[in-house]
Protein backbone atom coordinates (compact mmCIF):
# COMPACT_ATOMS: atom_id res chain seq x y z
CA UNK A 1 0.00 0.00 0.00
CA UNK A 2 1.34 3.43 -1.00
CA UNK A 3 0.52 6.58 0.93
CA UNK A 4 -0.42 9.35 -1.49
CA UNK A 5 0.11 12.94 -0.31
CA UNK A 6 -3.02 15.06 -0.06
CA UNK A 7 -2.95 17.69 -2.79
CA UNK A 8 -3.83 21.27 -1.94
CA UNK A 9 -5.35 22.99 -4.94
CA UNK A 10 -4.75 26.73 -4.93
CA UNK A 11 -4.87 29.61 -7.38
CA UNK A 12 -1.53 28.94 -9.10
CA UNK A 13 -1.91 28.86 -12.91
CA UNK A 14 -5.68 29.28 -12.69
CA UNK A 15 -7.71 32.24 -13.97
CA UNK A 16 -9.18 34.65 -11.45
CA UNK A 17 -12.80 35.63 -11.51
CA UNK A 18 -14.40 38.97 -10.74
CA UNK A 19 -15.04 38.05 -7.11
CA UNK A 20 -11.38 37.19 -6.49
CA UNK A 21 -10.08 40.34 -8.21
CA UNK A 22 -12.49 42.54 -6.25
CA UNK A 23 -11.58 40.78 -2.99
CA UNK A 24 -7.86 41.36 -3.57
CA UNK A 25 -8.52 45.07 -4.15
CA UNK A 26 -10.62 45.49 -1.02
CA UNK A 27 -14.04 45.84 -2.68
CA UNK A 28 -15.41 42.62 -1.13
CA UNK A 29 -16.16 42.26 2.56
CA UNK A 30 -14.80 38.83 3.60
CA UNK A 31 -17.22 38.65 6.55
CA UNK A 32 -20.22 38.49 4.17
CA UNK A 33 -21.17 35.25 2.40
CA UNK A 34 -20.31 35.02 -1.31
CA UNK A 35 -23.99 34.71 -2.15
CA UNK A 36 -24.41 38.34 -1.05
CA UNK A 37 -22.65 39.50 -4.20
CA UNK A 38 -24.50 39.30 -7.51
CA UNK A 39 -22.97 39.47 -10.97
CA UNK A 40 -25.40 42.15 -12.22
CA UNK A 41 -26.94 45.16 -10.46
CA UNK A 42 -30.22 44.53 -8.65
CA UNK A 43 -32.43 46.79 -6.53
CA UNK A 44 -29.92 49.66 -6.24
CA UNK A 45 -27.23 47.17 -5.21
CA UNK A 46 -23.98 47.27 -7.17
CA UNK A 47 -23.17 44.01 -8.96
CA UNK A 48 -19.72 42.57 -9.58
CA UNK A 49 -19.65 43.81 -13.19
CA UNK A 50 -20.38 47.38 -12.11
CA UNK A 51 -17.69 47.22 -9.43
CA UNK A 52 -15.10 46.04 -11.95
CA UNK A 53 -16.25 48.74 -14.41
CA UNK A 54 -15.32 51.35 -11.80
CA UNK A 55 -11.67 50.27 -11.87
CA UNK A 56 -10.12 52.28 -14.72
CA UNK A 57 -6.77 50.49 -14.57
CA UNK A 58 -8.43 47.09 -14.87
CA UNK A 59 -10.61 48.16 -17.79
CA UNK A 60 -7.74 49.62 -19.78
CA UNK A 61 -5.33 46.72 -19.27
CA UNK A 62 -4.71 44.43 -22.22
CA UNK A 63 -5.37 40.72 -22.03
CA UNK A 64 -2.45 38.37 -22.65
CA UNK A 65 -3.83 37.58 -26.10
CA UNK A 66 -4.04 41.30 -26.97
CA UNK A 67 -0.50 41.88 -25.66
CA UNK A 68 0.95 39.02 -27.70
CA UNK A 69 -0.98 40.16 -30.79
CA UNK A 70 0.48 43.66 -30.41
CA UNK A 71 3.99 42.23 -30.14
CA UNK A 72 3.37 40.30 -33.38
CA UNK A 73 2.02 43.41 -35.17
CA UNK A 74 -1.68 42.51 -34.95
CA UNK A 75 -4.73 44.04 -33.32
CA UNK A 76 -6.87 41.63 -31.28
CA UNK A 77 -10.42 42.80 -30.72
CA UNK A 78 -12.89 41.15 -28.31
CA UNK A 79 -11.01 39.15 -25.79
CA UNK A 80 -12.90 38.53 -22.51
CA UNK A 81 -10.91 39.21 -19.34
CA UNK A 82 -12.70 36.46 -17.39
CA UNK A 83 -13.13 32.77 -17.96
CA UNK A 84 -16.31 31.57 -19.68
CA UNK A 85 -18.38 30.97 -16.55
CA UNK A 86 -18.00 34.60 -15.52
CA UNK A 87 -17.82 36.40 -18.88
CA UNK A 88 -21.60 36.40 -19.33
CA UNK A 89 -24.23 35.12 -21.69
CA UNK A 90 -23.46 34.95 -25.37
CA UNK A 91 -19.71 34.71 -24.90
CA UNK A 92 -19.71 31.43 -26.81
CA UNK A 93 -20.62 33.38 -29.96
CA UNK A 94 -18.07 36.16 -29.54
CA UNK A 95 -15.19 34.25 -27.89
CA UNK A 96 -13.30 33.81 -31.13
CA UNK A 97 -11.10 36.90 -31.30
CA UNK A 98 -10.97 39.12 -34.34
CA UNK A 99 -7.36 39.53 -35.41
CA UNK A 100 -6.31 42.27 -37.81
CA UNK A 101 -2.89 42.41 -39.40
CA UNK A 102 -1.30 45.86 -39.30
C-alpha positions in Angstrom: 0.0 0.0 0.0 1.3 3.4 -1.0 0.5 6.6 0.9 -0.4 9.4 -1.5 0.1 12.9 -0.3 -3.0 15.1 -0.1 -2.9 17.7 -2.8 -3.8 21.3 -1.9 -5.4 23.0 -4.9 -4.8 26.7 -4.9 -4.9 29.6 -7.4 -1.5 28.9 -9.1 -1.9 28.9 -12.9 -5.7 29.3 -12.7 -7.7 32.2 -14.0 -9.2 34.6 -11.4 -12.8 35.6 -11.5 -14.4 39.0 -10.7 -15.0 38.0 -7.1 -11.4 37.2 -6.5 -10.1 40.3 -8.2 -12.5 42.5 -6.2 -11.6 40.8 -3.0 -7.9 41.4 -3.6 -8.5 45.1 -4.1 -10.6 45.5 -1.0 -14.0 45.8 -2.7 -15.4 42.6 -1.1 -16.2 42.3 2.6 -14.8 38.8 3.6 -17.2 38.6 6.5 -20.2 38.5 4.2 -21.2 35.3 2.4 -20.3 35.0 -1.3 -24.0 34.7 -2.1 -24.4 38.3 -1.0 -22.7 39.5 -4.2 -24.5 39.3 -7.5 -23.0 39.5 -11.0 -25.4 42.1 -12.2 -26.9 45.2 -10.5 -30.2 44.5 -8.7 -32.4 46.8 -6.5 -29.9 49.7 -6.2 -27.2 47.2 -5.2 -24.0 47.3 -7.2 -23.2 44.0 -9.0 -19.7 42.6 -9.6 -19.6 43.8 -13.2 -20.4 47.4 -12.1 -17.7 47.2 -9.4 -15.1 46.0 -11.9 -16.2 48.7 -14.4 -15.3 51.4 -11.8 -11.7 50.3 -11.9 -10.1 52.3 -14.7 -6.8 50.5 -14.6 -8.4 47.1 -14.9 -10.6 48.2 -17.8 -7.7 49.6 -19.8 -5.3 46.7 -19.3 -4.7 44.4 -22.2 -5.4 40.7 -22.0 -2.4 38.4 -22.7 -3.8 37.6 -26.1 -4.0 41.3 -27.0 -0.5 41.9 -25.7 1.0 39.0 -27.7 -1.0 40.2 -30.8 0.5 43.7 -30.4 4.0 42.2 -30.1 3.4 40.3 -33.4 2.0 43.4 -35.2 -1.7 42.5 -34.9 -4.7 44.0 -33.3 -6.9 41.6 -31.3 -10.4 42.8 -30.7 -12.9 41.2 -28.3 -11.0 39.1 -25.8 -12.9 38.5 -22.5 -10.9 39.2 -19.3 -12.7 36.5 -17.4 -13.1 32.8 -18.0 -16.3 31.6 -19.7 -18.4 31.0 -16.6 -18.0 34.6 -15.5 -17.8 36.4 -18.9 -21.6 36.4 -19.3 -24.2 35.1 -21.7 -23.5 35.0 -25.4 -19.7 34.7 -24.9 -19.7 31.4 -26.8 -20.6 33.4 -30.0 -18.1 36.2 -29.5 -15.2 34.3 -27.9 -13.3 33.8 -31.1 -11.1 36.9 -31.3 -11.0 39.1 -34.3 -7.4 39.5 -35.4 -6.3 42.3 -37.8 -2.9 42.4 -39.4 -1.3 45.9 -39.3 
